[in-house]
């Protein structure tokens, strides 16, 4: 099937043809005709399958007729991150260049004034993150009662980032008669309930099992000691034929540390995480797209929806805490039917996280060895998944147990002096409970007997302290008695010659 058979207009087909696309992806083939019919759509497809174009292309044709009003957008697209919103805006510029549509991008980290001027001119397509959109609404700079088409993209990511209450509030501000397009890479029960609330008699479009890894991605898992991860990453990068790659870390603070380590060893590396300013994030991402940066060390802010041309490799420096994040991370490579490679570095205590990932994707990740490094094994799982508070960087000893630092004694050796041994501590409460309680008066008398007597100075020293006040010498002691004497010998103060009448009344 070709794009011509989907019912798109000639200007849109011309823009698609100029990009070199001739055959639609399965999600585009199924979703575009339904969107052009005006039906609500519930789309579920793994990352990298072309979901963005499946709603951008038909929306351009739908909005081709009509005129935008000031501060009243005709359509709204909600995205969870700034990078995804900016990428959707690029798609509208690319596919809608032969259509006269105005677009505004409302994301954080950008001046409010520029965004307000764009809204004042009137926009056909408003692309926004939930928080910045509500900021403009509360300022009275945008009205949502003229929205005809609503797109909620990456709904499961919205759920993970805690944006669902904001999305629910935004939907409550929209007119009830509208077309809603709801897309998500996974379909957990919470997302399904939201879809039932937002959509009206939708057509469900599913092109692949939810949260499944792409079959054209060659995966690998290396189990190494925690302190060997950086060396293992450097060796894998040197062994692979890398055109460009993203290295994912679980924590933002580790992104800058790992990027500095790679640059120190001569690699062309950049960093991308949520604490960076928006201009710095956009500049770094643009340099990576243009090939000026070969290796991008990033947090999960880059795990969703970013479309990098011919991404050859993805490295997971940390095993992701959520199994779904693994699917999204490795989905940055192997896009548009091309072959990609992903490697995950796991420490011995991350076996439970790897097990959860393998259960989600339905198969085991092939194990690989890093040349020159000893391959470790997963520790026995205690049934509990490790959370975000897990420490890093502590060396492991033999048998997978973490070795204690020689500078500090073990906890049991550092107990205070006078403390009972562990065996006696367990028996001590029982012994105390077995003793009968004595009256409080007896206990207080016994306590007073053991108390030390108060300190008393010798008698001759007490006499020195009790010398007469008038004989004391020092600053001010000689003058004080005289002043007191003058005060005592002075004339008494009274009412004078005038006595108030109420005091002169005879008492009864």
LINDADA-V485262 format. One record per residue. PSI is psi in radians with two decimals (none if undefined). Layout:
psi:PSI
psi:PSI
//
This chain:
psi:2.50
psi:2.95
psi:-0.48
psi:-0.53
psi:-0.06
psi:-0.16
psi:0.28
psi:2.73
psi:2.91
psi:-0.76
psi:-0.68
psi:-0.73
psi:-0.64
psi:-0.74
psi:-0.66
psi:-0.71
psi:-0.65
psi:-0.42
psi:-0.12
psi:0.20
psi:2.27
psi:-0.51
psi:2.23
psi:2.69
psi:2.89
psi:-0.73
psi:-0.64
psi:-0.69
psi:-0.63
psi:-0.61
psi:-0.66
psi:-0.86
psi:-0.62
psi:-0.70
psi:-0.70
psi:-0.43
psi:-0.20
psi:0.21
psi:2.67
psi:2.55
psi:2.34
psi:1.78
psi:2.32
psi:1.99
psi:2.60
psi:2.84
psi:2.58
psi:0.22
psi:0.05
psi:0.56
psi:-0.64
psi:-0.84
psi:-0.41
psi:-0.36
psi:-0.39
psi:-0.82
psi:-0.88
psi:-0.52
psi:-0.60
psi:-0.73
psi:-0.67
psi:-0.70
psi:0.00
psi:-0.51
psi:2.29
psi:3.01
psi:2.38
psi:2.58
psi:2.75
psi:2.29
psi:0.23
psi:1.49
psi:2.61
psi:-0.35
psi:2.73
psi:2.29
psi:2.10
psi:2.26
psi:2.58
psi:-0.49
psi:2.81
psi:-0.68
psi:-0.73
psi:-0.73
psi:-0.76
psi:-0.61
psi:-0.66
psi:-0.67
psi:-0.67
psi:-0.66
psi:-0.69
psi:-0.71
psi:-0.66
psi:-0.82
psi:-0.32
psi:0.39
psi:-0.31
psi:0.11
psi:2.44
psi:1.40
psi:2.36
psi:2.46
psi:2.55
psi:2.50
psi:2.03
psi:1.76
psi:2.81
psi:2.85
psi:0.07
psi:2.63
psi:2.38
psi:-0.63
psi:-0.79
psi:-0.72
psi:-0.65
psi:-0.66
psi:-0.66
psi:-0.67
psi:-0.61
psi:-0.55
psi:-0.30
psi:2.27
psi:2.49
psi:-0.63
psi:2.14
psi:2.06
psi:2.17
psi:2.73
psi:2.63
psi:-0.76
psi:-0.81
psi:-0.60
psi:-0.76
psi:-0.57
psi:-0.79
psi:-0.64
psi:-0.75
psi:-0.44
psi:-0.12
psi:0.37
psi:-0.14
psi:2.44
psi:2.40
psi:0.27
psi:0.15
psi:0.25
psi:2.15
psi:-0.51
psi:2.22
psi:2.30
psi:2.15
psi:1.86
psi:2.58
psi:0.98
psi:-0.61
psi:-0.56
psi:-0.63
psi:-0.72
psi:-0.77
psi:-0.62
psi:0.01
psi:0.41
psi:-0.07
psi:-0.75
psi:-0.67
psi:-0.70
psi:-0.73
psi:-0.68
psi:-0.73
psi:-0.77
psi:-0.61
psi:-0.35
psi:-0.15
psi:2.75
psi:2.54
psi:-0.52
psi:1.72
psi:2.93
psi:2.24
psi:2.26
psi:2.11
psi:2.00
psi:2.45
psi:2.54
psi:-0.51
psi:2.85
psi:1.18
psi:2.93
psi:-0.63
psi:-0.73
psi:-0.65
psi:-0.69
psi:-0.67
psi:-0.73
psi:-0.69
psi:-0.53
psi:-0.67
psi:-0.48
psi:2.68
psi:1.92
psi:1.05
psi:2.79
psi:2.17
psi:2.29
psi:1.97
psi:2.15
psi:-0.17
psi:2.76
psi:2.43
psi:2.44
psi:0.81
psi:2.51
psi:2.58
psi:2.43
psi:-0.29
psi:0.30
psi:2.12
psi:2.03
psi:2.71
psi:2.55
psi:2.15
psi:2.20
psi:1.94
psi:2.84
psi:2.65
psi:-0.72
psi:-0.17
psi:0.04
psi:-0.75
psi:-0.76
psi:-0.69
psi:-0.71
psi:-0.78
psi:-0.70
psi:-0.67
psi:-0.70
psi:-0.70
psi:-0.59
psi:-0.49
psi:2.65
psi:1.57
psi:2.22
psi:-0.89
psi:2.69
psi:2.66
psi:2.31
psi:2.06
psi:2.38
psi:2.67
psi:-0.51
psi:2.50
psi:-0.61
psi:-0.47
psi:-0.36
psi:-0.89
psi:-0.67
psi:-0.80
psi:-0.67
psi:-0.76
psi:-0.65
psi:-0.74
psi:-0.73
psi:-0.62
psi:-0.55
psi:0.27
psi:0.23
psi:2.58
psi:1.63
psi:2.56
psi:2.99
psi:2.56
psi:2.07
psi:3.00
psi:-0.33
psi:-0.14
psi:2.66
psi:2.72
psi:-0.76
psi:-0.68
psi:-0.69
psi:-0.78
psi:-0.67
psi:-0.77
psi:-0.75
psi:-0.67
psi:-0.71
psi:-0.65
psi:-0.70
psi:-0.61
psi:-0.08
psi:0.07
psi:-0.44
psi:2.21
psi:-0.70
psi:2.15
psi:1.99
psi:2.12
psi:2.76
psi:-3.00
psi:0.00
psi:-0.38
psi:0.17
psi:-0.24
psi:2.18
psi:-0.20
psi:2.22
psi:1.75
psi:2.24
psi:2.24
psi:0.81
psi:2.08
psi:-0.64
psi:2.63
psi:2.30
psi:2.28
psi:1.71
psi:-0.56
psi:2.49
psi:2.19
psi:2.59
psi:-0.60
psi:2.27
psi:-0.59
psi:-0.56
psi:-0.51
psi:-0.76
psi:-0.74
psi:-0.64
psi:-0.94
psi:-0.27
psi:-0.10
psi:-0.35
psi:2.94
psi:0.58
psi:2.72
psi:0.65
psi:0.01
psi:2.77
psi:2.35
psi:2.95
psi:2.44
psi:2.42
psi:2.39
psi:2.29
psi:2.11
psi:2.40
psi:2.87
psi:-0.44
psi:0.18
psi:0.39
psi:-0.65
psi:-0.65
psi:-0.74
psi:-0.69
psi:-0.69
psi:-0.66
psi:-0.81
psi:-0.57
psi:-0.63
psi:-0.81
psi:-0.19
psi:0.09
psi:2.87
psi:2.51
psi:2.20
psi:2.37
psi:2.46
psi:2.75
psi:2.51
psi:2.13
psi:2.32
psi:-0.09
psi:2.52
psi:2.32
psi:2.23
psi:-3.12
psi:2.68
psi:2.50
psi:2.77
psi:2.25
psi:2.44
psi:0.19
psi:-0.06
psi:2.34
psi:2.40
psi:2.43
psi:-2.83
psi:-0.24
psi:0.11
psi:2.30
psi:2.77
psi:2.77
psi:0.05
psi:2.32
psi:2.67
psi:2.49
psi:-2.93
psi:2.56
psi:0.11
psi:-0.09
psi:2.54
psi:2.23
psi:2.47
psi:2.64
psi:2.40
psi:-0.25
psi:-0.40
psi:2.39
psi:2.72
psi:2.77
psi:-0.70
psi:-0.38
psi:-0.20
psi:0.37
psi:2.59
psi:2.71
psi:2.50
psi:-0.07
psi:2.53
psi:2.61
psi:2.88
psi:-0.71
psi:-0.70
psi:-0.46
psi:-0.63
psi:-0.52
psi:-0.34
psi:-0.83
psi:-0.61
psi:-0.72
psi:-0.69
psi:-0.69
psi:-0.49
psi:-0.43
psi:2.37
psi:2.56
psi:2.33
psi:2.81
psi:2.65
psi:-0.59
psi:-0.72
psi:-0.72
psi:-0.68
psi:-0.68
psi:-0.70
psi:-0.64
psi:-0.64
psi:-0.52
psi:-0.64
psi:-0.18
psi:2.45
psi:2.49
psi:2.68
psi:2.61
psi:2.19
psi:2.30
psi:2.78
psi:2.78
psi:-0.67
psi:-0.50
psi:-0.61
psi:-0.61
psi:-0.55
psi:-0.63
psi:-0.37
psi:0.51
psi:2.67
psi:2.56
psi:-0.67
psi:-0.40
psi:-0.11
psi:2.54
psi:2.82
psi:3.05
psi:2.09
psi:-0.32
psi:-0.56
psi:-0.54
psi:-0.49
psi:-0.77
psi:-0.68
psi:-0.76
psi:-0.71
psi:-0.67
psi:-0.74
psi:-0.64
psi:-0.67
psi:-0.59
psi:-0.10
psi:2.91
psi:2.43
psi:2.54
psi:2.34
psi:-2.78
psi:-0.10
psi:-2.76
psi:-0.43
psi:2.17
psi:2.22
psi:2.62
psi:-0.63
psi:-0.39
psi:-0.35
psi:-0.08
psi:2.48
psi:2.49
psi:2.56
psi:none
//
